[in-house]
Amino acid sequence: MRSGTTSLARLLGAHPDVFMAPAKELHFFDRNFERGTSWYRDQFGGWHGESVVAEATPAYMASPQAIDRLSVLLPDVRLVVSLRNPIDRAYSHYWQKRAGGREFRTFEQAVDDELENPPAGAFDEKDYVRRGVYAPQLEHIFDRFPRERVHVIFFESFSARPNEVAENLFAFIGVGLDPTIDAGPHLNEYTSFRSLKLRRLGSALPTPVAKLIARANQRHDSY
């Protein structure tokens, strides 16, 4: 999370040979597994024969259980992992929670708290430091999937050389380079909310209405 996955999902979805699930972050293998494979299949109901079918849920990487389930249900799947400088990732993660009204500590205090009381077990939504310790997460993935089916992208490379990263990504998933696709600019830049109360109320409304309210309530901001 916080490593360019929204831009990567947009890039994949722009290719004519790729069908990207309309909803980003399906969370099937971590939060919605009990809904069953029929529910998961329904999320790709708009497929029209594209050679590649994809979804983007960054949280899978931090969930060993999700990776285990994925390896059993879809053993031949190809995985794309995006990594970002862990300090920048943690700071972006912190401000995402701060903007959403779910974090009131300073960044320094949040990091101190995490280091003084190291979390164990499942990842928490405020594990700013631990989510950036990539080696154990990657090792679990490599224990379940052959290395040649895991494509690692660096956020910084994607920002600096988006077309080169796009070419390598398309080659990995087995589709040709489409010259009409512009790999930039990146999406999902930092935004804050004009009203946290309105944000909470909107989340309880039907999805189309909630999205309209969310767009009106958001504003581009800086840390």
Secondary structure as GFF3:
##gff-version 3
##sequence-region A 1 223
A	DSSP	alpha_helix	5	13	.	.	.	ID=ss1
A	DSSP	beta_strand	18	20	.	.	.	ID=ss2
A	DSSP	three_ten_helix	33	35	.	.	.	ID=ss3
A	DSSP	alpha_helix	36	42	.	.	.	ID=ss4
A	DSSP	beta_strand	52	54	.	.	.	ID=ss5
A	DSSP	three_ten_helix	58	62	.	.	.	ID=ss6
A	DSSP	alpha_helix	64	73	.	.	.	ID=ss7
A	DSSP	beta_strand	79	83	.	.	.	ID=ss8
A	DSSP	alpha_helix	86	99	.	.	.	ID=ss9
A	DSSP	alpha_helix	107	116	.	.	.	ID=ss10
A	DSSP	three_ten_helix	130	132	.	.	.	ID=ss11
A	DSSP	alpha_helix	134	144	.	.	.	ID=ss12
A	DSSP	three_ten_helix	147	149	.	.	.	ID=ss13
A	DSSP	beta_strand	150	154	.	.	.	ID=ss14
A	DSSP	alpha_helix	155	160	.	.	.	ID=ss15
A	DSSP	alpha_helix	162	173	.	.	.	ID=ss16
A	DSSP	beta_strand	191	193	.	.	.	ID=ss17
A	DSSP	alpha_helix	196	202	.	.	.	ID=ss18
A	DSSP	alpha_helix	207	217	.	.	.	ID=ss19
A	DSSP	beta_strand	218	220	.	.	.	ID=ss20
###
